[in-house]
Amino acid sequence: MTNKQVEAMVRRRWGVLAILCTSLLLVSIDATVLHMAIPAIADELKPNYTEQLWIIDIYSLLAAPLLLAFGTLGDHFGRRRVLVLGYVVFGLASLAAALSTTVPMLIASRAALGVGGAMIMPATLSILRQAFPDRAERRMAIGVWSGVAGSGAVVGPLLGGFLVQNFSWHAAFLINVPVMLVALPLTFWLIPESSNPPGGRWDITSAALSALGVVGIAFAIKQTGHGGLMSVLGPLAGLAGVLLLVAFVRRQRRLEHPLLDVALFTRAPFSVAVGSVLLVMLSLVGLGLFFAQYLQLVLVLEPLDAALRLLWVTGAAVIGSLVAGPLLQRFNNRLLTVAGFAVTGLSLVPAVLWLDTTDNNALLAPVLAGVGFGISIALTAASDALLAAAPAEQAGAASATEETAYELGAGLGIAILGSIMAVVYSANFPVLPDVPPEVLENARRGLTDAAASVGGLPAPLTEQVLTAAREAFVLGLHVTLIVSVCVFAVASFAAARLLPKTGPGQHDHH
């Protein structure tokens, strides 16, 4: 990229930010867009419970292993090239998902969407770094980027609810196609090709080791709580994944030009930022799914009405992302990261104490708004610290590492919090003597199963099963909320102890 091209991109930097954030929004939305659409998909394609989880999870759990490979590929061969290829793959996969007529076809299309998303995500953050050379403006841009990345997980159910209610679940995928068609020419116009080859060849062995290692860990996460053969395969895959990542780290230390400079993890801002993102997404995505189910199946709201309640998170996240930049000018990263985690954790406490099966928007609105605002502040501070800690030639690798934490956190959230929810729900589902045993067995599996299993029952028994299911679900939600509060408390403590106490701008070495 010539100096003239750099100057042109810097002049158009806000347009560059708009196109990057629009594509990032679609990628992050697709992680959760099906939360409101799964009941409609279940009616049409008849997937079983495990297939439903694969339809939701395959996207994040395939994107995660490929982020580092595509992030570093952009550093070597051109970030715009990888971004544009990502648009093409994402658009075609969206079309295939919308036209899916079988469960395997939909799962395969979602997997291809994950590949496209893995091409797009790291490129957005590393291009943003080049478009905003000024640290103050870059913080503002990162604030917007973080707000989009974090709130996309919550916009997903909102968009999914609107499209399912007014059109069909197919529309949740079709909406991506025109956006990608518009993004392609705008990207060629606004963003020049850029790369910072760190020297040496792009090491395909390192890329394979990192991808397969993360796949092993992701698969182990995915199989948490499953019985039978999978309960054996999961831990074995996780162990294999850890061994492959150990081999990856050892190889990086030997190479003169590593794919990822593992010494970055010795810098506290970098390692704490990556850990922070993992913890935030773990709680956010898991709770996002449960709140979507709570609003639809416990409070019995229409998909769009339920999704509109979640706007509190999105609106607060947008406000948080706009004020985070100016706040970082006045206060250090450590203070804002700790404050963001603390606000998020404390916002969940009223829900732990008072949330029940009755509709109480006066309680839920401030809870969701506090979560959106706190997470947005914490993610912006963490991303700023991470980019400042990494040299320019490692921008793609650093961005990809953060986004791997995003995607793994999303997968972990659904797997870990989902398993906790399932255990508490089934343990607290009462014995109902008048209900047929097969209905009772199905109802014990989960709230969606309970709603689906009461079809042929008389009205009094139907109400009995659904009331028991809703009360057991709320108990499970309370436990997952308590776990999330503890996660944010640990994250606050870790950030306070491990992040250096640097003043605004002091740790930018570039």
N, C-alpha and C positions, 0 to 999 in steps of 0.2 A: 504494500500500500504506500503510495507516494505521499509526500508532505501536502501536496495540493488536494489529494483525495481525503486525507485526514482532516484538513481544514474544512473541506466541503461537508464531511460527515458531522464535524463539530458544529458547523453553522446550522445543520438540519437536525441537531441532536434530539430536540423534543419530538420531531416526527419519527426519528429512529426509535425513541422510547415508546411512542404510541404503537408502532407496528410490532415491536418486540413484546410489549405487554399484552397486546391483543392475541398474539399467537401463544404466549405463555398461559393466558387465561383459559384458552380452549384446552390446552394440554392438562392444566391442573383441574379444570372442571370435569374432564373425562374420568378422573379418578373416582368421582363421587356422583356423576350425573345419573347413574342407574339406581341410586338408593331409593328414589321415589318411583322408578320405572319397573323395578323387579316384580311387583305384584302383577303388572300388566304383561310382562314377558312370561311370567309363570303361567298365566291364563292361556297364552297363545302357544308357547313352545313346550310347555310342561316339563321344565327341568326339575330334577330332584334337588334336595337341599344342598348336597355337595356340589352339584353342577351350578346352582345359583351362586355359591361362594366363588367358584372358579370364574364365572362370568364377571363378577365384581372385581376379584383380586388379580386375575391374570395380567391386567393392564399394568398395575404398579409393580407387581413382582417380576415382570419381564423387563420393564423399563429400567428398574434399579441396576441390574448387572451390566447394562450396556452404556450407562451414562459416562463412565470413565473412558471407555473405548472411543465413543463418539466425541467426547470433550477434547481428548488429546489428539484425535484425528483432525479436528478443526484447527488446533494449534499448529499442526504440521502442514496440512494440505489446503487450508482455507475454511474459515468459519462460515462465511456466507454460503459456500458450496454445500457444506453439511446441513446448514439451516434450510436451504432451498430443497435439498433432497428429502429432508424431514417433512417439509410441507407436502411434497408429492406423495410420500408413503402414507402420511396421516390422512390426507384427503381421500386417497384410494381405499384405505382401510375403513374409513368412515362410511364410504359408499357401500362397501361389502357388508359392514355391520348392519346398515339400514336395510339392506336387501336380504338379510339372513332369514332362512326358512327352517333351519334346524339348530339345535343346541351346539353341536360341534362346529358348525359354520360360524355361529356368533362368537364362540370362545376363540376360534382361530383369528377372526377379524379383530377382536379385542387385543389379542396378542400382537398382531401387526400394528395396531394403534400404539401399543407400548413401545415398539421399535421406532415408530415415527416420533413419538414423544421424547424418546431418549436422544434423538438427533437434535430436536428443537431446543430442549431445556438448557443444556450447558452453553450452547451458542448464544442464547439471549443474554446471559449474565456476562460472558467474556466480551461480547460486542459492546454491551453497555459500558464496560470499563473503559473501552477505547473512545467511545463517543463523548464521555464526560471526563476529560483529563483533570478538571478542577475538582479538588476533594469536596468542597462544600456543595457544589452542584451534584457531584456524584452521590453524595449522601442523600440528597433529595430524590434523585433518580432511583437509588437502591430502595428508598422508602416506598416509592410507588411500586417498584418491582416486587418487593416483599409483601406489600399489601395485596397485590394481584395474586401472587403465588399462594399466600395463606388463605385469602378469602375465596379463591377459586374453588377450594374444597367445600366451601359452604354455598357458593353460588350454584354448584352442581345440582344439589337437590332442588333448589329454587327453579332453575331452568328445566330440570327434568320434570318437576311437578307441573309446571305451566304447559310444557309440550305434551305430556301424557294426557292431561285433562282436556286440552283443546284439540290435539291432533292424535298422535299415537306414540308408542315408545320408539318407533322407527325414526321419528323426527328428531329425537335426542342425538342421533348420529348425523342425519342429513344436514343439520344446521352447520356442521363443520365445513362442508364442501364449498359453499360460496365464499366463506371467509378465507379459506386457503387459496381459492382462485384469485381473490383480490390481493392477498398478501404477496403472492409471487411477483407480479410486476412492481409493486411498491418496494419490495426488498431489493430488487435489482436497481431501482432508481435511487433509493435513499442510502443503501449500505454498500460501500465498496468492499471488494474482497480483502481480507486481512488474515495474516498468519504470523506467528512468532516461533518459527521452528527452533526448538531448544538445541538443535544440532543432532547429528546422528540420524539413524533410520527410526521410523515408527515401529516400535517393537511389538510385533503381532503375538509373540509368546506371552509377554506381560499382559497384553489386552485379554488374551484367552484365559490366563490364570486368574485375573481379577474378575472377569465376567463369570467364569464357572464357579469361583469361590463364593461370589455373592448369590448366584443361582442356588448353590447348596444351602446357604444360610436362609435364603428366601423360601426355599421349598420346606425346610425344617419349620420355619415360622408358619407357613401355610397349613402344615399338617398338625399343628398344635391342637390337641383335644380330639383328634380323630381316632377311632378305634381300629382294630384289626391289623392288617399288614402295614398300613400307613403309619401306625404308631411306632413300628420298628424302623421303617424306611426314613421317617422324618429325622430322628436323632442321627442316623447313619449319614444322611445327606448333610446335616449340619456339621458333623465332625469332618466329613470330606471337604466341605466349604472352608472351614477354619484352616485345615492343613494346606489347601490350595492358596489361601490368602497369606499364610506364613511363607510359603514358597515364593509368592509374589513379592512380599516385602524383602526377602533375602535377595531375590534377583535385582530389585530396584537398588539395593545397597551396593551391588557389584557393578552395575552398569555405569558407564561414564555419562551417558545421557538417558536417565531413567524416564519411564512413562509418567511416574508420579514421584516427586522428590519426597520420600517419607520423612525426611528431616523437618518438613513443614509441620508435622504433628508434634515436634518438640517445642514449637511456638505456642504458648498458651492461648493467645487469641484465636488461632486457627483450630486447635483441637477442641477447645471449649465451644466455639461456634458450631462445629460439626455435631458435637454431642447435644448442644442446645436444640438444634434443628430437629434431630432425631426424636428427642423427648417431646418437643412441641407437637410435631406431626403425629406421634404415637397417640397422644391424648385427643388432639383436634379431630382427626379422621374417625377414630373409634367412637368418640362422643357424637360426632356429626351424624353417623349412621344411627345411633341409638335415639338421638333427639328426633330424627326424621321418623323413625318407627313410633316413638312416643306420641308425636303429634298426630300421626295418621291412624295408629291402631289403638292407642289408649284414649286419646281425646276425640278420636273419630272425626278428624277434620279432613276435608277434601285435599287432594295433593297440592293444589295451588295455594289454598288457605294455609296449609301446614308450611309450605315453602316460604310464604310471605312472612311468617313468624321468624324464620331464620335470617331475614334481612337485617335484623338487629346486629348480627355478627358482622355481616358484610359492610353495613354502613359505618359501624364503629371501627372496623379494620381500615376502611378508606380514610377516616379521620386520623387514625393512628399513624398511617403511612405518610400523611401530609405533615403532621407535626413532628414526626421522628427526626427528619433531617435538621430542622432548626434546633431541636433539643440536643442533637449530637454536637452541634456547634457550641453549645453552652456547657454540656455535661459529658463526662467520659463514658466510653462503651460499657464499662463494668457497671456503673450506676444504673444505666438505662436497661441493660440486660436483666439485672437483678429486679429492677422495678417492674419490668414487663412480665416476668415470671410471677412475681408476688401479686400483681394486680389480677392476673389470670387465675391463679390458685384461690385467692380470696373471693373472686367473683363466683366461684363454684360452690362456696360454703352455704349460701342461702338455699340453693337447690338441694344440697345434702340434707338440710334441716327440714325443709317445708314442702318439697315437691311431692305431689301425690296424684291420684287418678282424676282429680277435678281440674278444670281449666282455670289456670291462674296466670293470665298474661302479665299482670302487674309484678309478679315474681319472676317470670321467665325472661321478660324483656331486658331488665337490668343485668341479669346473669349473663345472657348471650352478648349484650353490648360490652360488658366488662371483659369477657373472653376475647372478643374480636379486637378490642383496643389493646389489651395487654399483649396478646400474641403478635400483633402488628409491630409494636414497639420493640419487643424482644427479638423478632426475626430481622428487623432492620439493623439493629445494633450488632447482631451476630454476623450478618452478611457483610456489613461495613468492616468489621474487625477481620473477617476472613479474607476479603479482597485486599485489604491493606497489608496483610501478613504474607501474601504470595507475590513473587516477582512476576513481571509481565509475561514472560515465556511459559509460566505455569498457570496462566489465567484460566485456560480451558480445564486443566486438571483440577484446579482448586474449585472452580464452579461445579464441575462434575462430582467432586467429592461431597460438596454440600448438598447437591441435588440427589445423590445416592442416599444420603441421610433422609432427605424428604420422602423418597419413595419407600425406603425400608421402614421408615417411621410409620407411613401410611399402612403398609402391610402388617407391621407389628401391632398397630393400634387395633385393626380389625381382628387379628389372630388372638392377641393376648386379652384385650378387653372383651372380645367376643366369647372367648373361653370362660372368662370369669362370669360374664353375664349368663351364659348357658348353664353353668354349674349352680349359680344362685337361683336362677329361674326354676330349674327342674327340682331342686331341693325344697323350694318353697311352694311348689304347686300341690294343692291339697288333694286328698282322696275324695272323689265325688261318687258316692255309692250308686246313684241312679243313672250315671252316665255309662254307656257301653265301654268295655275295657279298651277296644281298639281306638275309639275316639280319644279316650283319656291318654293312651300311649302316644298318639300323634300330638295331642295338645301339650304334652310335657316337653316336646322337642324345642318349642319356641313360640313366640307370639304369632308369627305369620302362619305357622303350622296349626295353631289353635284356631285362628280365624278361618282357615281353609277346611278344617275337619268337622265343623258343626253343621255342614250343609243340610243333612237329612233329619236333624234333631227337632223335637218340638220347641216352641219359643222359650218356655221356662228353663229347659235344660241348656239351650243355646246361651241364654243370658248367664246362667250359672258358670258354664265353662269360660265364657269371655271375661266375666268379672274376676274369676280366679286367675286367669292368664294375665289380665291387666295388673292386678295387685302383685303377682309374682314378678312381672316385668319391672314394675316400679322399684321393688326391693332390689332387683339386679342392677337397675340404673343407679340407685343409691350407692351400692358397693363400688361400681365402676367410677362414680364421681369421687368417692373417698380415695380410691387408688390414684385418680388423676390429681387430686389436691396434694397427695403425698409426692407424686412425681414432680409437680411444680415447686414444692417446698425443697426437694432434693436439688432440683435444677437451680433454684435461687441460691442455695447454700454453696453449691459447686462453683457457680459464677462468681459469687462474692469472695470465695477463697482462692480460686485459680486464675481469674483474669487479672492482668496487671493494672495497677491504678495509674493509668496514663491520662493526661489531660486531653482536651479536644485536639485531634490532629497530630498528636505527638508521635504516634507509631506508624505513620505513613512514610515508608522508606523510598518513595518513588517520586 
